[in-house]
Amino acid sequence: MLGFEPGPTVIEQPVAAIGAQAMRPLYERIAHPGRPVRKVTLSGRAVRRGSS
């Protein structure tokens, strides 16, 4: 693993939840093509490290 000093501040994303939430509407759209499109928003979090 590469190390950076100071450590960079990053936005942590819920990767597994993003994948699950991406597939669920796709399956729903295939099963029910006439349903309206819905928007899903997932939260990330800032991980503050030495760069900020």
CNS distance restraints for C-alpha pairs under 8 A (distance, minus, plus):
assign (resid   3 and name CA) (resid   7 and name CA) 7.64 0.50 0.50
assign (resid   4 and name CA) (resid   8 and name CA) 7.10 0.50 0.50
assign (resid   5 and name CA) (resid  50 and name CA) 7.48 0.50 0.50
assign (resid   5 and name CA) (resid  51 and name CA) 7.99 0.50 0.50
assign (resid   6 and name CA) (resid  49 and name CA) 7.30 0.50 0.50
assign (resid   6 and name CA) (resid  50 and name CA) 4.72 0.50 0.50
assign (resid   6 and name CA) (resid  51 and name CA) 5.38 0.50 0.50
assign (resid   7 and name CA) (resid  49 and name CA) 5.33 0.50 0.50
assign (resid   7 and name CA) (resid  50 and name CA) 5.06 0.50 0.50
assign (resid   7 and name CA) (resid  51 and name CA) 5.85 0.50 0.50
assign (resid   8 and name CA) (resid  48 and name CA) 7.59 0.50 0.50
assign (resid   8 and name CA) (resid  49 and name CA) 5.70 0.50 0.50
assign (resid   8 and name CA) (resid  50 and name CA) 6.39 0.50 0.50
assign (resid   8 and name CA) (resid  51 and name CA) 5.05 0.50 0.50
assign (resid   8 and name CA) (resid  52 and name CA) 7.66 0.50 0.50
assign (resid   9 and name CA) (resid  46 and name CA) 7.26 0.50 0.50
assign (resid   9 and name CA) (resid  47 and name CA) 5.68 0.50 0.50
assign (resid   9 and name CA) (resid  48 and name CA) 4.65 0.50 0.50
assign (resid   9 and name CA) (resid  49 and name CA) 4.86 0.50 0.50
assign (resid   9 and name CA) (resid  50 and name CA) 7.04 0.50 0.50
assign (resid   9 and name CA) (resid  51 and name CA) 5.89 0.50 0.50
assign (resid   9 and name CA) (resid  52 and name CA) 6.42 0.50 0.50
assign (resid  10 and name CA) (resid  46 and name CA) 5.92 0.50 0.50
assign (resid  10 and name CA) (resid  47 and name CA) 5.33 0.50 0.50
assign (resid  10 and name CA) (resid  48 and name CA) 6.75 0.50 0.50
assign (resid  10 and name CA) (resid  49 and name CA) 7.92 0.50 0.50
assign (resid  11 and name CA) (resid  44 and name CA) 6.39 0.50 0.50
assign (resid  11 and name CA) (resid  45 and name CA) 5.55 0.50 0.50
assign (resid  11 and name CA) (resid  46 and name CA) 4.52 0.50 0.50
assign (resid  11 and name CA) (resid  47 and name CA) 5.98 0.50 0.50
assign (resid  12 and name CA) (resid  44 and name CA) 5.51 0.50 0.50
assign (resid  12 and name CA) (resid  45 and name CA) 5.29 0.50 0.50
assign (resid  12 and name CA) (resid  46 and name CA) 6.18 0.50 0.50
assign (resid  12 and name CA) (resid  47 and name CA) 6.62 0.50 0.50
assign (resid  13 and name CA) (resid  43 and name CA) 7.36 0.50 0.50
assign (resid  13 and name CA) (resid  44 and name CA) 4.74 0.50 0.50
assign (resid  13 and name CA) (resid  45 and name CA) 6.93 0.50 0.50
assign (resid  14 and name CA) (resid  18 and name CA) 6.15 0.50 0.50
assign (resid  14 and name CA) (resid  42 and name CA) 7.68 0.50 0.50
assign (resid  14 and name CA) (resid  43 and name CA) 7.53 0.50 0.50
assign (resid  14 and name CA) (resid  44 and name CA) 6.49 0.50 0.50
assign (resid  15 and name CA) (resid  19 and name CA) 6.35 0.50 0.50
assign (resid  16 and name CA) (resid  20 and name CA) 6.28 0.50 0.50
assign (resid  17 and name CA) (resid  21 and name CA) 5.91 0.50 0.50
assign (resid  17 and name CA) (resid  42 and name CA) 7.98 0.50 0.50
assign (resid  18 and name CA) (resid  22 and name CA) 5.99 0.50 0.50
assign (resid  18 and name CA) (resid  42 and name CA) 7.43 0.50 0.50
assign (resid  19 and name CA) (resid  23 and name CA) 6.34 0.50 0.50
assign (resid  20 and name CA) (resid  24 and name CA) 6.21 0.50 0.50
assign (resid  21 and name CA) (resid  25 and name CA) 6.93 0.50 0.50
assign (resid  21 and name CA) (resid  40 and name CA) 7.52 0.50 0.50
assign (resid  22 and name CA) (resid  26 and name CA) 6.79 0.50 0.50
assign (resid  23 and name CA) (resid  27 and name CA) 6.27 0.50 0.50
assign (resid  24 and name CA) (resid  28 and name CA) 6.24 0.50 0.50
assign (resid  25 and name CA) (resid  29 and name CA) 5.92 0.50 0.50
assign (resid  26 and name CA) (resid  30 and name CA) 6.31 0.50 0.50
assign (resid  27 and name CA) (resid  31 and name CA) 6.23 0.50 0.50
assign (resid  28 and name CA) (resid  32 and name CA) 5.78 0.50 0.50
assign (resid  28 and name CA) (resid  33 and name CA) 7.65 0.50 0.50
assign (resid  29 and name CA) (resid  33 and name CA) 4.79 0.50 0.50
assign (resid  29 and name CA) (resid  34 and name CA) 7.65 0.50 0.50
assign (resid  29 and name CA) (resid  35 and name CA) 7.07 0.50 0.50
assign (resid  48 and name CA) (resid  52 and name CA) 6.65 0.50 0.50
